[in-house]
Amino acid sequence: MSRFNRRIFVFGGATAVGALALGGRAAAAATFPFTLGIASGDPLPDGVVLWTRLAPSPTNADGHGGMPNQDVPVDWEVATDEAFTNVVQHGTVTAAYAAAHSVHVEVGYR
């Protein structure tokens, strides 16, 4: 099973790296869904917000970026290094069809 991921750098009080990946069977069937990139915002020493919208074909006439008519699990990770050898936060969030498969994760560092 292939896993798609997109990594970004997040700058706050300390540098961290965030990644998002499709979870489960969705990864095997999907084309690359991160065509709109991944954004980070509200960087603070104790957290950051990660955001993306899954859309392999953003201008698709279906209005959902070519995504299926179902919710899709998205795995996320934050690490202190680019190689992801020291993952400090991780989880799974749902990219809901009803929300145009947008993802919004508020990561709090401990």
Secondary structure as the mmCIF struct_conf table of DSSP 4:
data_model
#
loop_
_struct_conf.conf_type_id
_struct_conf.id
_struct_conf.beg_label_comp_id
_struct_conf.beg_label_asym_id
_struct_conf.beg_label_seq_id
_struct_conf.end_label_comp_id
_struct_conf.end_label_asym_id
_struct_conf.end_label_seq_id
STRN STRN1 ASN A 5 PHE A 11
BEND BEND1 GLY A 12 ALA A 14
STRN STRN2 THR A 15 LEU A 22
TURN_TY1_P TURN_TY1_P1 GLY A 24 GLY A 24
HELX_RH_AL_P HELX_RH_AL_P1 ARG A 25 ALA A 29
TURN_TY1_P TURN_TY1_P2 THR A 35 LEU A 36
STRN STRN3 ILE A 38 LEU A 44
TURN_TY1_P TURN_TY1_P3 PRO A 45 ASP A 46
STRN STRN4 GLY A 47 ARG A 53
BEND BEND2 PRO A 56 SER A 57
TURN_TY1_P TURN_TY1_P4 PRO A 58 THR A 59
TURN_TY1_P TURN_TY1_P5 ALA A 61 ASP A 62
BEND BEND3 GLY A 63 HIS A 64
TURN_TY1_P TURN_TY1_P6 GLY A 65 GLY A 66
BEND BEND4 ASN A 69 GLN A 70
STRN STRN5 VAL A 72 ALA A 79
BEND BEND5 THR A 80 ASP A 81
TURN_TY1_P TURN_TY1_P7 GLU A 82 ALA A 83
BEND BEND6 THR A 85 ASN A 86
STRN STRN6 VAL A 87 ALA A 95
HELX_RH_3T_P HELX_RH_3T_P1 TYR A 97 ALA A 99
TURN_TY1_P TURN_TY1_P8 ALA A 100 HIS A 101
STRN STRN7 SER A 102 GLY A 108
#
